[in-house]
Every structure is written in structure tokens, then in C-alpha cells.
Amino acid sequence: MPIRSSAGINVPVLAINGADDPFFCGLLAADCRTGTTLANFELPFFGPRATVEGYVVPNTGHGLNIERTAPRTYTAMIDFLDRHVGH
């Protein structure tokens, strides 16, 4: 059985994906219909005390940083950090 390095992560995690990402959403990959379905898909990969939040960016593919929707992605990341790390 392979060792999952992420199994030792027991802190809040933000999983972010583009709704139209052909590599990480769909048939054999994550369910990217909603942030909740994405988080539920990712949760088993982390430690037992980790909390996973998901955010799916609409009208966005694989390159989150180069999409026109990048500001939405950054806003979600900053909101997550504000809630879990603080200022």
C-alpha cells in the first residue's frame, strides 16, 4: 500500500479547482459540481483531524492563475486564510 504524505496533514485545508478543469474534475477524478462535493472527495486524503473546505471556480479550467477568474480564486484563498490564520 502506498504511503500518502498528505495523511499527516491535520490542519484546515482549502481545495480549489476550476469547474471546467478537464484534468482534475470528472470521470475518474474529483466531483467539482460544488465546493462541498470537492471537499468531500479530498477529505480522505488528509489526516483525521484535518478539516477540508472546497471552492469551485465557475467558468474556469486548469490554470487558476491565468484565467480571467483569477481574482475570484485569490479572494477565496484570502478569505480562507483570514478565517483560519488571521491578520
N, C-alpha and C positions, 0 to 999 in steps of 0.2 A: 504494500500500500504506500503510495507517495506521501511524503511529508508536506503538509500545507504550511508554508511560512506565515500565512495570514492567520492561522489558528491561534497564534499568541497575541493577537491584537484584541484588546479588551477595553477599548475607548470608543467614544462616538465616532461614527464613520459616515461620510456623505458619499453616496454612489450617484454619479451624474452621468447621463447618457443622452445623446440626441435621439429623438423619436424615430428618425429616419436612418439610423446608423445600420448599414447592411452587415457589418461585421459582428456587432455585439448585441443586436436585437433580433428576435425572431426564432425561427425554427429550432435550432439546437442551442440557442443562447438565451440571454435574459429576456424576460417579458417586459417590454418597455411601454406598455399601454398607459401606466400611471407611475407616479413616484412610489406608491405603496407596493405595486407588483414588482418593481425593480428592487426595492429594499428587501422584500420577501425572498426574491431569488438570491440576493447577495448574502443575506444573513448567515446561512450555514457555513460560509467560508471563513467566518471570524470566530473569535473566542466566545465562551459562554457569557461573559459579562459585557460584550460589545453591544452597542445599540447602533442600528443602521437606519439612516434616513435616505430616501431616494428622491431624485429630482430628474424628470424627463423634460428636455428642452424641445418644445414643438418646432416643427419645420427646420430641423437641424440634423445633420449627418454625423459623420465620424470626427471631423476636425473641429471640435468645440471652439478652439481659439481663433479659427479663421472664418467662422460662419458669421453672417450678419447678425445672428442672435447672440453673439459672444457677450454683449452687455448683460443679457438675462442670466447667462451662466455665471458670470462674475458676481452678480447681485445675489444669486443663490448661495454661492460659496461664502461671500462676506456675511450674509445673514446667518449661515450655519456657524461660522467662526464667532460671530458676535454672541450667539446663544450658548455656545459650548466653551469658548475660551475667554470671551470678554474683551474689553478695550485695554 
